């Protein structure tokens, strides 16, 4: 069996998959749930509840704030305490809805049974109906980007989808939530893939999995052969070489179907591919087949010094402190708390930051690993150029950002950076390359948006 990978750059950091074989536990309900209104790319959701309102599990508490947006649903039952601001994963205070938890009463419309629902038993499921249910359930990309899923299933007329690629790579160190989801809910994921293919009006599907997950490759290959043989759908499990950042959309498309997605604003569907995370496929199954909005997710809580790291099915709005306490509490000494993994995760200033739609991991880096080494002068080794999966020159983009030469930064294609951190990881001088590039990229994108608005 040929092992595929993407064509440019990449690294292989220590995997540290401490929780690979730790079965998922259901996390305890929080005493108070905090729901940021911006849990997705695009416009923040708008509250539809007020202080004092009673809600159930699955009650909509905020509606989509625009076309590129998604509604938010309560993951708990109780009373709306207040609509306020709180620190989220960005480190800034953002609008939130806070609910005091008073029980676990669910909306009656949600199917809570464990029965596997199959597409054949639901003749009412047209592509349009599938997209509508996905949109109404607030499903977004679960791999971290949080792009509303219904938009990916309705590409512009200038693009034609040919296949759906399920991103089951999980190349980021430490994180194992997607792996556990595959091992524990393979059948539901494959129904989710079938629904995604129906919604996108394609018959070809791929599931990309790195070779450090042989049990998942074997399981899903067997399940696909059983489910799709003799049907109109062609689904292939594609083993992939261990290489970060293979979970990036463009890198995954390159690895799986050997097509290169052009520079922004091009997206994978411009070369025929719709990429969805494995967690998204599961959420689509639950939304379409169980009428269950997106209000909980699989999340890894991990760290070398953590007493009992694990994987959890956790309600959104749960403070990270609750999960850390469930794993034995914060370790002694110096620690860095990350929402996500060590490569692309965001360092947090508070353990009260809540779990959101895109929180695939709560990672605690301890002792020497939690402290940065002092930056030294660039030695012009070009290692950052060699590992960049987008073919950029990170040393140059970082310097242009540092000196605020935004025009040159734009011309050097800073907006194509996927912020994977490969450059900073490999830099022998410990330069803050990614920090500067992130600042420059956000600034240049703001300039581009302002320029476009001025032309209207």
Helices and strands as residue ranges (DSSP letters): E 25-26, E 32-36, E 46-47, E 54-55, E 60-63, E 72-73, E 77-87, E 93-103, G 119-121, H 127-136, H 149-152, E 163-167, H 177-184, H 186-200, E 204-210, H 214-228, E 234-240, H 249-257, G 268-271, E 273-277, H 278-290, E 296-302, E 310-315, H 320-326, E 335-339, E 346-347, E 361-366, G 367-370, H 383-387, H 394-402, H 406-411, G 414-416, H 422-426, H 433-455
